[in-house]
Amino acid sequence: MTLPRPRRPWDRTDPARRDYFEVLGEGLLAQLAGRPAGGGARGWSPPSGGAWVHVGPSGGIRAFTGKVEVGQGTRVALSLAVAEELRVPLARVDLVMGDTDLCPWDMGTFGSRSMPDAAPALQRVAAGAREALLDLAADKGIGPRDRLEAVDGAVTAPGRSGTVAYGALVTGERRIVAVDPAQPLTAASGWRVAGRPIADPRAEEVVTGRRTYTSDLRLPGMRYGAALHPPRMGSRLIRADLGAAASRPGVQVVHEDGFIGAVAASPREAHSAVAAIRAVWEETPEPGEAEIETFLRHHPASGDDWDTAERHEGDPVSALAAAPFTVQASYRTAYIAHTPLETRAAVAEWTGTRVTIWVGTQTPFRAREYVATALGIPLEDIRVIVPYTGAGFGGKHGGDVAAAAARLARAAGAPVELTYSREEEFRWGYFRPMAIIDLKAGADRDGHLAAWIFHNVNAGAAALLPPYRIPHQAVDNELSESPLAQGPYRSLAANTNNFARECAIDELAERAGIDPVEFRQRNLDDERLRVVLRRAAETAGWADWHREAGRGRGVAIGLEKGGRVATIATVTARDDRPVRVDRIVTVYEAGTIVHPENLRSQIEGAAVQALGGALFEAIHFDQGRIRNARLSEYRVPRFSDLPEIEAVLLDRPDIPSAGGGETPMIAVAPAIANALYEATGRRRRTLPLLEDDLMPPPTPTAGARRPTRPRAGGSSRGSPARSRGTRRASPR
């Protein structure tokens, strides 16, 4: 249910002037005390984000965060954090997420930052609300303040001589409490609600199809829109003849500020009208796959809009020359698509000069800014609401679909839904960057890393720096221009950087004649990562492995976003059967675990998604055109591909929570690559690992039968196994 609209978005309003109670009703409102964030879009938000919690006369708790739920399960995890501090059952907490009128300003849901950032903010305002309720009870004579206790949604006096429910305490109140950002929290060792196995109370609506996603919304009088896209990347519109489209009954064509689209009574009619537009484009030559590596190496990006990192220590060139065991290799990763189950979608409705946009986005406040700029209207006149969204994986940043829906709705004078087709999602979204890693490394005779030279082209800085003890190293990254749109992807550069690093570590271990697990343990200083690796080896039975022709096992580790991960994969690769990943064991340590069932699901989903990028996902293109823009041509994991997946959680209640959405996937591809080497004796240094074996010719002759090729999982048919989890990556 959408709450009423405030007079002005709360993140754009001084906290003392927000109409909390006009919107939420009487009660107690707790918000983080914070300084103005310098004006602009952030308004009066604490510098690190914010949260507020309302306790109403019914005893219900309504909490607010700018983060969004796009399938990753944080709604339950964050609600558990609130329930724990307010001493109420989970069912009593209603978490409002991603509503730009009502929620604190937030940069976006990416980078595995929901648990590290949003959870502590919500915990603190909930704890502050609990303390304010105790104060209120003392003021009303329930008992001495130092003897009162919050229990199960009520304040109880000594010996339970008096108990008053929260709802009764706040009836008739309009009290606002500013909570100190240093408000003490309940120690994880004392948790009674959070940290325990609990199922998502709304899970049934997902599996039964009752959950309403953005593309399911239906408003009275709603019409449907479609947008005109260029034929390929790098095209510029010269002119367009709209007559044939505009003359169709019930069709309205919109052409403003370079945008062209159509509105009709059905999606089919809207797309048909757009197809009737005669557009002339100027097309700029773009490099194809054959030239892409040369292009990336020789076209550095002009700006520095991604995070950068580097490390230069000692004399790696001399140390490498002196090392008895060395590796020198280049590693490559393909452009890959996010492929969420729900494509980009938005619904827009105008009321006078104000517009409300329901849109599946990971960055609602950025989307609001985008719409304001695109349409030339004030931020205060735009409300962005993020309903449940069928996944993002880092692919739903920005606000282009929101702006297009708003344009179409304004012109039509009616609510309009704009939903991308699957082909539009492939062609006009953006991709995980293609990247090249040039690596040189050396180890001494005792199996200690001696030299490390690591040059990253176009992946980015995530997980760039090695977690190993290396006295001589030179690590850097170089961002490139790209002929294809590229941007955030679940764990982004950490996938590429960790793949190259962990494959090279395995090669060095082999050349030094040392077991790969022992080699890593010998070179790690991070005790948390050492524990994770040791547990993975124990769980997977590493010491009990018996070599067998055509079978292999591989290990990889990683440290990213505050989490520590180790993955061990086993594969079968024999001439008489398809390559198959048989088992994946992942051990993950992310500090304090708030919602163990969801974290386990995140790890399993990460393994499935990483399996696709490891084995067969790759975007193929030529001259700015995507050649495999359909699921029939773009290979994602199917249920028949899935191995046994075992997720092991290591809880560290003494350490703050890290995110669980990204880091669990970064060790999967290198673990599989290392296992394939043991099974086949062939080093594969390019992702996807099996593309040479799997991919059919891009344009087979009509009527010709494609040659039989080995394939992962046996059958080329079956349902995609992409999970509805989100992938939070640093924005570009």
C-alpha positions in Angstrom: 0.0 0.0 0.0 1.4 3.4 -1.0 1.3 5.9 1.9 -0.1 9.4 1.4 2.2 12.0 -0.1 3.7 14.5 2.3 3.6 18.2 1.5 7.3 18.0 0.5 9.7 15.1 0.3 11.1 14.5 3.8 14.7 14.2 2.6 14.3 17.7 1.2 12.7 19.1 4.4 14.2 20.3 7.7 13.5 17.5 10.2 11.6 19.9 12.4 9.2 20.8 9.6 8.4 17.3 8.3 4.7 16.4 8.4 5.3 13.0 9.9 2.1 12.7 11.8 -0.1 14.1 9.1 1.1 11.2 6.9 1.6 8.4 9.5 -0.8 9.4 12.3 -0.1 10.1 15.9 2.5 8.3 17.8 6.3 8.4 18.4 8.8 9.1 15.7 12.5 8.4 16.2 15.0 9.7 13.6 18.8 9.8 13.5 20.1 13.2 14.6 22.4 14.5 11.8 23.9 17.5 10.3 22.6 18.9 7.0 24.3 17.0 4.2 25.2 20.2 2.3 21.9 20.7 0.6 21.3 19.5 -3.0 19.5 16.3 -3.6 20.4 15.0 -0.1 18.6 17.6 1.8 18.6 17.1 5.5 20.0 13.6 5.6 22.8 12.5 8.0 26.1 12.3 6.0 26.1 8.5 6.0 22.5 8.1 5.2 19.7 7.8 7.7 16.6 6.0 9.0 13.4 6.8 11.0 11.0 4.6 12.9 7.3 5.3 13.8 5.4 3.6 16.6 1.7 4.0 16.2 -1.4 3.6 18.5 -2.0 0.1 17.1 1.4 -0.9 18.4 2.6 -1.4 14.8 6.2 -0.4 13.9 6.9 1.3 10.6 10.5 1.8 9.7 12.0 3.7 6.7 15.2 3.2 4.7 16.3 4.5 1.3 17.6 1.0 0.4 15.4 -1.1 -1.9 14.4 -4.8 -2.2 15.2 -6.2 -5.6 15.1 -9.9 -4.6 18.2 -10.0 -2.3 16.2 -10.5 0.8 17.3 -7.5 2.8 13.7 -6.5 3.7 13.5 -9.3 6.2 17.1 -8.9 7.4 16.6 -5.2 8.0 13.2 -5.8 9.6 14.8 -8.3 12.0 17.3 -5.6 13.0 14.4 -3.3 13.9 12.4 -6.0 15.7 15.4 -7.0 17.8 16.0 -3.5 19.1 12.4 -2.7 19.7 11.7 -6.1 21.3 8.8 -7.0 19.1 8.0 -10.0 16.9 9.1 -9.7 13.2 5.5 -9.6 12.1 5.0 -6.2 13.9 7.5 -4.4 11.7 6.5 -2.9 8.3 9.6 -1.7 6.5 9.1 1.1 3.9 11.9 1.0 1.3 12.9 3.2 -1.7 10.1 5.8 -1.6 11.8 9.2 -2.3 9.0 11.1 -0.6 9.1 9.3 2.7 12.5 7.6 3.1 15.9 9.0 4.0 18.1 9.9 1.0 20.3 7.0 0.0 23.0 6.7 -2.7 21.6 3.4 -3.9 21.4 -0.4 -3.3 24.7 -1.7 -4.5 28.2 -2.7 -3.2 26.8 -5.0 -0.5 26.2 -1.9 1.6 22.6 -2.6 2.9 23.8 -4.5 6.0 26.9 -2.4 6.8 25.1 0.9 6.3 21.3 0.6 6.5 21.2 -2.0 9.2 23.1 0.0 11.9 21.1 3.1 11.1 17.8 1.2 11.5 19.1 -0.5 14.7 20.1 2.8 16.2 16.7 4.5 15.6 14.9 1.4 16.8 17.0 1.4 20.0 16.4 5.1 20.4 12.7 4.6 20.0 12.8 1.8 22.6 14.6 4.1 25.1 12.1 6.9 24.4 9.2 4.5 25.1 10.8 3.6 28.4 11.1 7.3 29.2 7.5 7.9 28.2 6.4 5.0 30.5 8.3 6.4 33.4 6.8 9.9 32.8 3.3 8.2 32.9 4.1 6.6 36.3 4.4 3.0 35.1 7.5 2.5 37.3 11.0 3.8 38.0 12.9 4.4 34.8 15.9 2.3 35.8 13.6 -0.7 36.5 11.5 -0.6 33.4 12.0 -3.2 30.6 10.8 -3.5 27.0 9.4 -6.9 26.4 7.3 -8.2 23.4 6.0 -4.8 22.4 5.2 -3.5 25.8 6.9 -1.8 28.8 6.9 -3.8 31.9 7.5 -2.6 35.5 9.4 -4.5 38.2 7.9 -7.9 39.0 5.4 -7.2 36.1 3.4 -5.1 38.5 2.4 -3.0 35.5 2.6 -3.6 31.8 1.6 -1.1 29.1 1.7 -1.9 25.4 3.6 0.5 23.1 0.3 1.4 21.3 -1.3 2.6 24.6 1.8 4.6 25.5 1.9 6.6 22.3 -1.9 7.1 21.9 -2.5 10.9 21.6 1.2 11.6 21.3 3.0 13.5 18.6 6.5 13.1 19.9 9.7 13.3 17.7 12.9 11.9 19.2 16.4 12.7 17.7 18.5 9.6 18.3 22.3 10.0 18.9 24.2 8.3 16.0 26.3 6.7 18.8 23.2 5.1 20.4 24.3 1.8 22.0 23.0 -1.4 20.4 22.2 -4.8 21.8 25.1 -7.1 21.6 24.7 -9.9 19.1 25.3 -12.4 21.9 22.0 -11.2 23.5 19.8 -11.3 20.4 16.5 -13.1 20.7 14.9 -12.4 17.3 17.8 -11.6 14.9 20.5 -14.0 14.1 18.2 -17.1 14.3 16.8 -19.2 11.4 13.6 -17.7 10.2 11.7 -18.0 6.9 10.6 -15.0 4.9 7.0 -14.6 6.0 6.1 -13.4 2.5 7.9 -16.1 0.6 4.7 -17.9 -0.3 3.5 -15.0 -2.4 6.7 -15.4 -4.5 6.3 -19.0 -5.3 2.6 -18.8 -5.9 2.9 -15.8 -8.2 0.9 -13.4 -6.0 3.6 -10.9 -5.4 3.2 -7.7 -7.4 6.2 -6.5 -9.2 6.6 -3.2 -11.1 5.5 -4.8 -14.4 2.4 -6.2 -12.7 1.0 -2.8 -11.6 -2.3 -1.8 -13.0 -3.8 1.7 -12.5 -7.3 2.9 -13.6 -7.2 4.1 -17.2 -3.6 2.9 -17.7 -2.1 2.9 -21.1 1.1 1.3 -22.5 4.2 2.8 -23.9 7.1 1.9 -26.2 10.3 3.8 -27.0 12.2 4.1 -30.2 15.8 2.9 -30.0 18.7 3.3 -32.5 19.7 0.3 -34.6 23.0 0.0 -32.9 25.4 1.6 -30.4 27.0 4.8 -31.6 24.0 5.9 -33.7 22.6 9.5 -33.9 19.1 10.3 -35.0 19.0 12.5 -38.1 15.3 12.7 -38.8 12.1 10.7 -38.2 8.8 10.5 -40.1 6.1 10.0 -37.4 3.1 10.1 -39.8 2.5 6.4 -40.2 2.6 5.8 -36.5 0.5 8.9 -35.5 -2.3 8.0 -37.9 -3.0 4.7 -36.2 -6.3 4.7 -34.2 -5.8 5.1 -30.5 -2.1 5.8 -30.8 -0.3 8.9 -29.5 3.2 9.6 -30.6 5.6 11.6 -28.4 8.6 13.4 -29.7 10.4 15.8 -27.3 14.0 16.5 -26.4 15.4 13.8 -28.6 13.0 11.1 -27.2 10.5 9.4 -29.5 7.9 7.0 -28.2 4.3 5.9 -28.6 1.3 5.3 -26.3 -1.5 2.9 -27.0 -4.1 0.7 -25.4 -1.8 -2.4 -25.3 1.9 -3.1 -25.4 1.6 -4.8 -28.8 0.0 -1.7 -30.3 2.6 0.6 -28.8 5.5 -1.4 -30.1 3.8 -1.8 -33.5 3.4 2.0 -33.7 7.1 2.5 -32.9 8.1 0.0 -35.6 6.1 2.1 -38.1 8.3 5.2 -37.4 10.6 5.9 -40.3 13.9 7.0 -38.7 17.2 7.9 -40.4 20.3 7.4 -38.3 23.9 8.4 -38.6 26.0 5.4 -37.7 29.6 5.6 -36.4 31.8 2.6 -37.0 32.5 0.6 -33.9 35.0 -2.2 -33.2 33.8 -5.7 -33.2 34.9 -8.7 -31.2 37.9 -9.3 -33.4 39.3 -5.8 -32.6 38.1 -5.3 -29.0 41.2 -6.3 -27.1 43.4 -3.9 -29.2 40.7 -1.2 -28.8 40.5 -1.5 -25.0 44.3 -1.5 -24.7 44.7 1.7 -26.8 41.7 3.8 -25.7 42.0 4.7 -22.1 39.0 6.4 -20.6 39.2 10.2 -20.6 37.6 10.6 -17.2 38.2 8.9 -13.8 34.7 8.1 -12.8 35.3 4.7 -11.3 37.1 4.0 -8.1 40.8 3.4 -8.6 43.4 1.6 -6.5 47.0 0.7 -6.9 49.9 -0.5 -4.9 53.6 -0.2 -5.5 56.1 -1.8 -3.1 59.7 -2.9 -3.3 61.3 -3.8 -6.6 59.0 -6.4 -8.3 60.9 -6.5 -11.6 64.2 -7.5 -9.9 62.4 -9.9 -7.5 60.6 -11.6 -10.4 63.9 -12.0 -12.3 65.4 -13.7 -9.2 62.4 -16.0 -8.4 62.9 -19.7 -9.2 59.2 -20.2 -9.9 57.3 -17.8 -12.1 54.1 -17.3 -14.0 53.4 -14.9 -16.8 50.0 -14.8 -18.4 47.1 -12.7 -19.6 43.5 -13.4 -18.5 40.4 -12.2 -20.2 36.7 -11.9 -19.3 33.8 -11.3 -21.8 31.1 -8.7 -21.6 28.2 -10.3 -19.9 24.5 -9.3 -19.4 22.6 -9.1 -16.1 19.6 -11.0 -17.4 17.2 -10.3 -14.6 13.9 -12.2 -14.6 12.0 -8.9 -14.8 13.2 -6.5 -17.4 13.3 -2.7 -16.9 9.9 -1.4 -16.1 8.2 1.8 -14.9 4.7 3.1 -14.4 4.1 6.9 -14.2 1.0 8.9 -13.2 0.7 12.7 -13.1 -1.5 14.6 -10.6 -1.4 18.2 -11.8 2.2 19.2 -12.0 3.5 16.3 -9.8 4.4 12.8 -11.0 4.6 9.5 -9.2 6.8 6.9 -10.8 6.8 3.2 -9.7 10.0 1.8 -11.2 12.4 -1.1 -10.7 15.6 0.6 -9.9 18.5 0.2 -7.4 18.9 4.0 -7.2 15.6 5.7 -6.6 17.0 9.0 -5.5 19.4 9.1 -8.5 16.4 8.2 -10.7 14.5 11.2 -9.2 17.4 13.5 -10.2 17.5 12.0 -13.7 13.8 12.6 -14.2 14.1 16.2 -12.9 16.9 17.0 -15.3 15.3 15.2 -18.3 11.9 16.7 -17.9 13.0 20.1 -16.5 10.8 19.9 -13.3 11.7 20.4 -9.6 12.8 17.4 -7.5 10.0 18.2 -5.1 7.4 17.4 -7.9 8.7 13.9 -8.4 8.0 10.9 -6.3 9.9 7.6 -7.1 8.6 4.4 -5.5 10.4 1.1 -5.9 8.0 -1.8 -5.7 9.2 -5.4 -5.4 11.6 -5.8 -8.4 12.5 -9.0 -10.2 16.3 -8.7 -9.7 18.9 -6.2 -10.7 22.3 -7.7 -10.3 23.7 -4.2 -10.6 21.9 -3.6 -13.9 19.1 -1.3 -12.8 20.9 1.9 -11.9 19.8 5.3 -13.3 16.4 6.6 -14.4 16.1 6.4 -18.2 13.0 4.1 -18.1 11.4 6.3 -15.3 12.0 9.4 -17.4 10.5 7.8 -20.5 7.4 6.6 -18.7 7.0 10.1 -17.2 7.2 11.7 -20.6 4.7 9.4 -22.1 2.2 9.7 -19.2 2.4 13.5 -19.3 1.7 13.6 -23.0 -1.1 11.0 -22.8 -2.8 12.5 -19.8 -3.1 9.1 -18.3 -1.0 6.6 -16.3 1.5 4.8 -18.6 3.5 1.6 -18.2 6.7 1.2 -20.1 8.3 -2.3 -19.9 11.3 -3.4 -21.9 11.1 -6.5 -24.0 13.8 -9.1 -23.4 15.5 -8.0 -26.5 15.4 -4.4 -25.5 16.9 -5.4 -22.1 19.8 -7.1 -23.9 20.4 -4.4 -26.4 19.8 -1.2 -24.4 20.9 -2.1 -20.9 24.6 -2.2 -20.1 27.0 -5.0 -19.5 29.7 -6.1 -17.1 32.9 -4.8 -18.7 35.1 -6.9 -20.8 38.6 -6.9 -19.3 42.1 -8.0 -19.7 44.6 -8.8 -16.9 48.3 -9.0 -17.6 50.0 -10.8 -14.7 53.5 -11.7 -13.8 54.3 -13.4 -10.4 57.1 -15.3 -8.7 57.6 -17.4 -5.6 60.8 -18.5 -3.8 61.9 -22.1 -3.1 60.0 -22.1 0.2 56.7 -21.3 -1.5 56.5 -17.7 -0.4 55.3 -15.1 -2.9 58.2 -12.9 -3.9 57.0 -10.7 -6.8 53.6 -9.6 -8.2 53.0 -7.4 -11.2 49.3 -7.1 -12.0 47.9 -4.7 -14.7 44.1 -4.5 -15.1 42.6 -3.2 -18.3 39.0 -2.0 -18.0 37.7 -4.2 -15.1 37.9 -1.7 -12.3 39.3 -1.6 -8.8 37.2 -4.0 -6.8 39.4 -6.7 -5.2 42.3 -5.4 -7.2 44.8 -5.6 -4.3 45.9 -9.1 -3.3 45.1 -10.5 0.1 48.5 -12.2 0.2 51.8 -11.2 1.8 54.0 -10.1 -1.1 57.1 -7.9 -0.4 57.5 -6.7 -4.0 54.5 -5.8 -6.0 53.1 -3.4 -8.6 49.3 -3.4 -9.0 47.3 -0.9 -11.0 44.1 -0.6 -13.2 43.5 1.3 -16.4 40.0 2.1 -17.4 39.1 2.1 -21.1 36.5 3.5 -23.5 34.1 0.9 -24.5 32.1 0.4 -27.7 29.3 -1.3 -25.6 27.6 0.3 -22.7 29.2 -1.0 -19.5 28.5 -0.5 -15.9 27.8 -2.1 -12.5 27.4 -5.9 -12.2 27.2 -8.1 -9.1 30.7 -7.8 -7.6 31.9 -6.1 -10.8 35.7 -6.1 -11.1 36.1 -8.5 -8.1 35.0 -11.3 -10.4 37.7 -10.5 -13.0 40.5 -9.6 -10.6 40.0 -12.6 -8.4 39.7 -15.0 -11.4 43.1 -13.9 -12.7 44.8 -13.8 -9.3 43.5 -17.2 -8.0 44.3 -19.0 -11.3 47.9 -17.6 -11.2 48.3 -18.6 -7.5 47.4 -22.2 -8.5 49.9 -22.2 -11.3 52.6 -21.0 -8.9 51.7 -23.6 -6.3 52.0 -26.3 -8.9 55.4 -25.0 -10.1 56.6 -24.9 -6.5 55.3 -28.4 -5.9 53.1 -27.3 -3.0 49.5 -28.2 -2.4 47.2 -25.3 -3.5 45.5 -25.0 -0.1 48.8 -25.1 1.8 50.4 -22.6 -0.6 47.6 -20.1 0.1 47.8 -20.6 3.9 51.5 -20.1 3.7 51.1 -16.7 2.1 48.1 -15.3 4.0 48.3 -12.8 6.9 44.5 -12.4 7.3 43.6 -14.8 10.0 39.9 -14.6 9.2 40.6 -15.7 5.6 42.9 -18.5 6.8 40.0 -19.8 9.0 37.6 -19.7 6.1 40.0 -21.5 3.8 40.7 -24.2 6.4 37.0 -24.8 7.0 36.3 -25.1 3.2 39.1 -27.7 2.9 37.6 -29.7 5.8 34.1 -29.5 4.5 35.0 -30.5 0.9 37.3 -33.3 2.1 40.3 -31.8 0.4 42.8 -34.1 2.2 40.9 -37.2 1.2 40.7 -36.5 -2.5 41.9 -39.3 -4.8 43.0 -38.4 -8.3 41.0 -39.9 -11.1 41.2 -39.4 -14.8 38.8 -36.8 -16.1 37.9 -35.5 -12.7 39.4 -32.5 -10.9 39.0 -30.2 -7.9 40.0 -26.6 -7.5 40.2 -24.0 -4.8 40.0 -20.2 -4.7 39.6 -17.6 -2.0 38.8 -13.9 -1.9 38.4 -10.9 0.3 36.0 -8.2 -0.7 33.4 -5.8 0.8 34.4 -6.9 4.3 33.6 -10.5 3.7 35.9 -13.6 3.4 35.2 -16.4 1.1 36.7 -19.8 0.0 35.2 -22.0 -2.7 36.1 -25.5 -3.7 34.7 -26.9 -6.9 34.8 -30.4 -8.3 34.3 -31.1 -12.0 34.1 -34.0 -14.4 35.5 -33.5 -17.9 35.8 -36.7 -19.9 35.8 -37.3 -23.7 32.7 -39.5 -23.4 30.5 -37.0 -21.6 29.8 -33.2 -21.3 31.9 -31.1 -18.9 30.0 -30.9 -15.6 30.5 -29.1 -12.4 29.6 -31.7 -9.8 29.9 -29.8 -6.5 30.6 -26.3 -5.2 31.4 -25.8 -1.5 31.5 -22.2 -0.4 32.4 -21.0 3.1 31.6 -17.4 3.9 32.4 -15.2 6.8 30.7 -11.8 6.9 30.9 -10.8 10.5 27.7 -10.9 12.5 24.9 -12.8 10.8 21.5 -11.2 11.1 19.4 -13.4 8.9 21.2 -16.8 8.4 18.6 -18.3 6.0 18.8 -15.4 3.7 22.6 -15.3 3.7 22.7 -19.0 2.8 20.3 -18.3 -0.1 22.5 -15.4 -1.2 25.5 -17.7 -1.3 23.6 -20.4 -3.3 22.3 -17.7 -5.7 25.8 -16.3 -6.1 27.1 -19.8 -7.0 24.4 -20.2 -9.7 25.1 -16.8 -11.2 28.8 -17.2 -11.1 28.4 -20.6 -12.8 27.0 -18.8 -15.9 29.8 -16.3 -16.0 32.4 -19.0 -15.5 31.2 -21.5 -18.1 29.3 -19.9 -20.9 27.9 -16.3 -20.6 29.2 -13.9 -23.2 27.8 -11.1 -25.2 28.7 -11.3 -28.9 28.7 -8.1 -31.0 29.8 -6.6 -34.2 29.8 -3.0 -35.3 27.7 -1.9 -32.3 25.1 -4.6 -32.8 24.4 -7.3 -30.2 24.3 -10.6 -32.0 22.8 -12.8 -29.2 20.1 -10.6 -27.7 17.7 -13.4 -26.8 17.6 -16.0 -24.2 17.6 -18.6 -27.0 21.0 -17.3 -28.0 22.5 -16.1 -24.7 23.3 -19.0 -22.5 22.5 -18.7 -18.8 22.5 -21.5 -16.2 19.7 -24.0 -16.4 18.5 -26.3 -13.7 20.1 -29.2 -15.5 23.5 -27.4 -15.1 23.3 -27.0 -11.4 25.8 -28.9 -9.2 25.4 -29.8 -5.6 25.9 -26.5 -3.7 26.9 -26.5 -0.1 27.0 -23.1 1.7 28.7 -22.9 5.1 28.3 -19.8 7.3 30.8 -18.7 9.8 29.2 -16.3 12.3 31.4 -13.7 14.0 29.2 -11.8 16.4 32.2 -9.8 17.5 32.5 -8.2 14.1 30.0 -5.8 12.4 28.0 -7.3 9.5 29.3 -7.2 6.0 27.2 -7.6 2.9 26.4 -11.1 1.5 25.3 -10.4 -2.1 28.5 -10.0 -3.9 31.6 -11.5 -2.3 30.3 -15.2 -2.3 30.5 -15.3 -6.1 34.1 -14.1 -6.7 35.8 -17.4 -5.9 33.6 -19.7 -8.0 35.0 -19.1 -11.5 38.7 -19.5 -10.5 37.9 -22.6 -8.4 36.2 -24.2 -11.5 39.1 -23.1 -13.8 41.6 -24.7 -11.4 39.4 -27.9 -11.2 39.2 -28.1 -15.0 43.0 -27.9 -15.2 43.4 -30.9 -12.9 40.8 -32.8 -14.9 42.1 -32.0 -18.4 45.7 -30.7 -18.0 44.7 -27.5 -19.9 44.9 -24.1 -18.5 41.9 -21.9 -19.4 42.6 -18.2 -18.9 39.5 -16.7 -20.5 35.9 -16.4 -19.2 33.7 -18.1 -20.2 35.8 -21.2 -19.7 33.8 -23.4 -22.1 32.9 -21.0 -24.8 35.1 -22.6 -27.4 33.4 -25.9 -26.7 29.8 -24.6 -26.3 29.0 -21.8 -28.6 27.4 -22.7 -32.0 28.3 -20.6 -35.1 26.7 -17.2 -34.7 24.8 -17.3 -38.1 24.3 -20.9 -39.3 23.3 -21.5 -42.8 19.6 -21.9 -43.2 18.6 -25.5 -43.0 22.0 -26.7 -42.0 22.4 -28.8 -38.9 24.8 -27.5 -36.3 27.6 -29.8 -35.3 27.3 -31.7 -32.1 29.4 -30.0 -29.4 30.1 -30.9 -25.8 28.1 -28.9 -23.4 27.7 -28.3 -19.7 24.9 -30.1 -17.9 24.0 -32.4 -20.8 20.8 -30.9 -22.3 20.7 -27.7 -24.2 17.1 -27.3 -23.2 15.6 -26.5 -19.8 14.5 -23.5 -17.7 17.0 -20.7 -16.8 18.1 -20.9 -13.2 18.9 -17.2 -12.7 17.8 -16.3 -9.1 16.0 -13.1 -8.1 18.8 -11.7 -6.1 20.2 -8.3 -6.5 23.8 -7.5 -7.1 25.1 -4.5 -5.6 28.2 -3.0 -7.4 29.8 0.4 -7.1 28.1 2.7 -9.6 29.8 4.0 -12.6 
